[in-house]
Amino acid sequence: RRRRRRWCHQSKGRQRNPTQRSGRPGDMAGRALWLAGVLAQGAASLLVGVRDPPMVPSPYVIWVENPVFPTTTPPLPEQCHGCACLTGVFDPFVSNNALNAKYTCRGGATGSGLIPELRWTGMEGGPHNKHTMTFAVTIADLDAPFGEGAGGNKVEGLFWAANIPAEWRELSAEKLAGGREGTILGRGVGSRDVGMAPICPKQGKHRYRVTIWAVRIALSGLSSDTPYGEVMAALEGSELARATAYAEASNA
């Protein structure tokens, strides 16, 4: 009897953990029910998360709707004066970094006195810009006469027009036909008349610089035969802003 009581005392002191596995069918069924409850609770929390998403963005995902990307580049500092900026529209004279063929020998241009077709915007008179008095246009061959990379080259002026009225927004043969209104046209290299001769690079590839200027004064002392270098010096000393494009042409 004493041995039996000791065995019962030891048995009562042992407490079985309900999560511990045993080979009895009742214990296995209880554990299965417990796991099913845990899984059901997790599934319910996921469903709640789907139905009620957080109002703040995830720290790992950023949602962007209807992105808008800039389609134009900002103006260069040399294009602006105060709050006004000069924007050149060089097409059709320059298109895709190439000169329009109708101004070149390859395109069948002949004679002399050609006028490039250019337009511009900005630098109008108003509260933000009361300084523009005239506009000007210059065109130069940067690789005359032997082509890009050759020795002995120089910058050669092909065309210039100065004292274009501040109200004008374009330069073209049609515009000038209505009256120059003080505009002075230079006589380009190889041109018998005022204006530009057809562009005919003799060898290699040539780069051309086309510049539209906003000027603070009407330049004095100019004539059609004023050298290109003197015109450039006068413009650089009186400019407010400039817009420039580059083009290429070759004899190939």
Secondary structure, 3 states (H helix, E strand, C coil): CHHHHHHHHHHHHCCCCCCCCCCCHHHHHHHHHHHHHHHHHHHHHHHHHHHCCCCCCCCCCCCCCCCCCCCCCCCCHHHEECCEECEEECCCCEECCEECHHHECCCCCCCCCECCCEEEECCCCECCECCCCEEEEEEEEEEECCCCCCCCCEEEEEEEEEEEECCCCEECHHHHHCCCCCCEECECCCCCCCEECCECCCCCEEEEEEEEEEECCCCCCCCCCCCHHHHHHHHHHHEEEEEEEEEEEECC
